[in-house]
Amino acid sequence: MEDGRASGALGAAEPLVGRESDLRLVRDRLRIGGGGGALLLGGEAGVGKSAVLDALAGSARADGVLVLRAAGVEFEADCGYSCLNQVLFPFLGALEQLDSTLRDALRVALGFESGRPPEQLLVSNAVLRLLQTVAGGEPLLVVVDDLPWVDRASTAVLGFVARRVAGLGFSFVAAARTGEPRPQEAGALPGYDLPPLDDESAGRLLGSRFPGLARGARRRLLAEAGGNPLALLELPAALRPAAADSPAVLPLTNRLETLFGSRVTGLPAASRRLLLLAALEGTGDLGVLQAAARRTGSGSGLDDLAPVERERLVHIEEGGQRLRFRHPLIRSAVVGQALSSERRAAHGALAQVLADQPERRAWHLGEATVEPDEEVAALLEHAAGLTLRRGDAAGAMRTLIRSASLSPEGPNRSRRLSEAAYLGAESTGALSSARKLLDDARQAAPEASLHSATASAMLMLNGEGDVATAHRLLTGAIESAAGSHGYRADDRALVDALHVLAVVCFFGARPELWQSYYRAVERLAPRPPAVLAVLGRTFSDPARTGAAAHRQLDGLMASLAGEPDPVLITRVGTGALYLDRLGEVRDAAWQVVRSGRDGGPARRYISSLIHLCLDDYLTGRWDEALDLADEGLRACEDHEYSAFAWYFRYIRAIVLGSRGNTAESLATSAVVIEWAARHGASCAAHYAHHAAAVAALGGRDFALAYRHAAAVSPAGTLASHAPHALWVAGPLVEAAVRANRRAEAAAHVRAMREAGIAAVSSRHAMLTEACAALCCEDDEEALRLFARALGTPGGERWRFDHARVQLAHGERLRRARTTTESRTPLSAALATFEELGAGPWAERARKELRATGWGRRRLGAAQGTGLSAQEREIADLAATGLTNKQIAERLFISHRTVGAHLYQIYPKLGITSRAMLRDALNALPEDGTTLP
């Protein structure tokens, strides 16, 4: 890592042969000093990525640009934030210029202070702010080599920075070998693969370095190297007369590693030991290397570097404090050539000199140890805790696995494997690894721990298991653990198990499943955690017990202000779901989603996407709901969380159904119902039946709508512990009335009033009165009930439900022969339906309005065109030259909705392009006239 202002180039830079156009392209993409940009530089091993990075950094420094450099290190890939430490170490003094929240988060993440693990998003923002501070408004270039070896936590933060550099005038470039697995975060960066040198450039490079080569040897080398610059420069030193006729063709990487290995073998023994220490230590800290060398008896310490430098295997950075390998393959070859006993000795020496860095010391001790050693295993377990507290769940999982591998057979080994499996299943999304870890844990000790049971339950839900089996496993483990240790509210494993049990019970949607949850929570001493208490009321049987939890939920909501913990945020969100209070956690949920996109905990990322989707549907953000549902489905597939994909299919089904795509909605609902039947997940089926009922109502198939709604909760009762019976109550009553099942409809309204669901939320208060109005035979009483429904404070927040009540109110007014009065709710409903794109419902409203005789301009329809009010407004704005995005901003709708409307407007006006809009609109009669 280098500060380009403080230090000059490392010696005279040699010009790169054949890379002029590549360097121009890279500079153009990065826009250094001209707005900024990001790029992922790819290419095969030895193709010259590091050389291009060096040239790029050198030219930037020459222009006065601040250059920060770092490189991934294979042997530090499991050490969280180690690469970030390389980037930021020269600027630790600048941390004092940050506000306390960002400063403390960064100090904890980098291991300079202990404390609560900062959320990755907080660390990312702190890094971004620190870079702004040290840049001081001037251009800045961040260069990262060997990206695949960068630790995962640093990769997430650097990816976050890279996606935002253009807006700050920074530039970011990272390099990675083509064909190697790349971090997920790198997928968002624009890429450029550095090609091999062309024949002419390869010949020039070879001739400039080895002018005396015989023609045959030259031809052989050019053919073997295939335009790879490193091979062109290194292979001539290994060429022997016999080799020219050798038919063997090895993969390029293997040839180079063999070459470097032979050069290492020729070094003095002390130099080889020192070089191995450097390869395993990873950061190149010469102080650490000198101390470790003395422990291994490596001669006079750093003096033994001289033969290594002469062989051009490494170079010492200006200032003499850090060693760097000239190419990553050199490090790989050094380690590959070493005997296992030599590697263990080097790790042991490094562990002895890193006593003040517990994570790195524990890791080196682990690599130095062969046989089970409980003391080393315990140190690794402690290091995993430190890693987890810094927010690196994936790193903690890997360290726990190593800890378990060094644990003697028995309960400690099983417990550590189980904890690693739990992190994989409940945080990182590594479900495949979690399955194997659990198998290993069972072999180490047959009796299941709480972590083991909790992870197993999650794996069952996301595999081929069923709800009933997962429930039996969890309840048995909870009772067994509590029998040994008691029901302690401060037992994190017990609390985590109860949260997963709540999910299992919710999936099952049967009262008998929840009884074990209730018993366990009631026994927690000294008192149950507030979130578990709230879930027991709002997530189990909200129609009967949800309203009583509002006050306790108030306290939880207040605690979320500034809360970084994604686990708590999503758990509170789950408690808020059926009280229709997801809107109060939107900001926190977006925080978790942004963190998830940057590599944060996958399970919490998916949960927050679910919460945002559900709130989006209820409040009319339907385009966003579809976008987030697609994102959620991809996340479930990427992380193997198949048990949560049905939520996102439900969102797609209900939005599409509400918009008139009945066939796709019903087909998607059928997929969810089939999955739910196989897994005993009745609640998933209830969601799907709800979506199908709404789609059928829009399609005016009221008998089908009634069947789907009654499948959740029979008319006349709100099924016990079937939470979604709350959401299906309104569609069931409407379908029953339309299908001429008035007795069933009236019975269901009585059940809604007896349960007191009006106290659950303003939405349910509004729908209860509206459902009663639908059932009422007396016009005067029905209109009074509709007025009460539409007067519910906050009812307009639930846009689709509110518009449907307005539509039903207008229909009743017209049938009661108060035609003029009916136009107000009907036109208001039409405007909302058009904005939402709820085609079937908009058509019903138009039909009712036509029946009132109120056509002409107020309905916004040009004669003979069929343009709706919103379509005419969009057409007028588009004719002035506004873009879809600008129109969307003016009308507070999405640009996708604008595009969909324009797609329908063109054929209605008989035109084919936006340029024809103005003339087509001018040709319409001035007074508008009627709907078709």
Secondary structure, 3 states (H helix, E strand, C coil): CCCCCCCCCCCCCCCCCCCHHHHHHHHHHHCCCCCCEEEEEEECCCCCHHHHHHHHHHHHHHCCCEEEEEECCHHHCCCCCHHHHHHHHHHHHHHHHCCHHHHHHHHHHCCCCCCCCCCHHHHHHHHHHHHHHHHCCCCEEEEEECHHHCCHHHHHHHHHHHCCHHHHCEEEEEEEECCCCCCHHHHHCCEEECCCCCHHHHHHHHHHHCCCCCHHHHHHHHHHHCCCHHHHHHHHHHCCHHHHHCCCCCCHHHHHHHHHHHHHHCCCHHHHHHHHHHHHHCCCEHHHHHHHHHHHCCCCHHHHHHHHHHCCCEEECCCCCEEEECCHHHHHHHHHHCCHHHHHHHHHHHHHHCCCCHHHHHHHHHHHCCCCCHHHHHHHHHHHHHHHHCCCHHHHHHHHHHHHHCCCCCHHHHHHHHHHHHHHHHHHCCHHHHHHHHHHHHHHCCCCCHHHHHHHHHHHHCCCCCHHHHHHHHHHHHHHHHHHHCCECCCHHHHHHHHHHHHHHHHHCCHHHHHHHHHHHHHCECCCCHHHHHHHHHCCCHHHHCHHHHHHHHHHHHHCCCCCCHHHHHHHHHHHHHHCCHHHHHHHHHHHHHHHHCCCCHHHHHHHHHHHHHHHHHHCCHHHHHHHHHHHHHHHHHHCCHHHHHHHHHHHHHHHHHCCCHHHHHHHHHHHHHHHHHHCCHHHHHHHHHHHHHHHHHCCCHHHHHHHHHHHCCCCCCCCCCCCHHHHHHHHHHHHHHCCCHHHHHHHHHHHHHHCHHHCCHHHHHHHHHHHHHHCCCHHHHHHHHHHHHCCCCHHHCHHHHHHHHHHHHHHHHHCCCHHHHHHHHHHHHHHHHHHCCHHHHHHHHHHHHHCCCCCHHHCCCCCCCCCHHHHHHHHHHHCCCCHHHHHHHHCCCHHHHHHHHHHHHHHHCCCCHHHHHHHHHCCCCCCCCCC
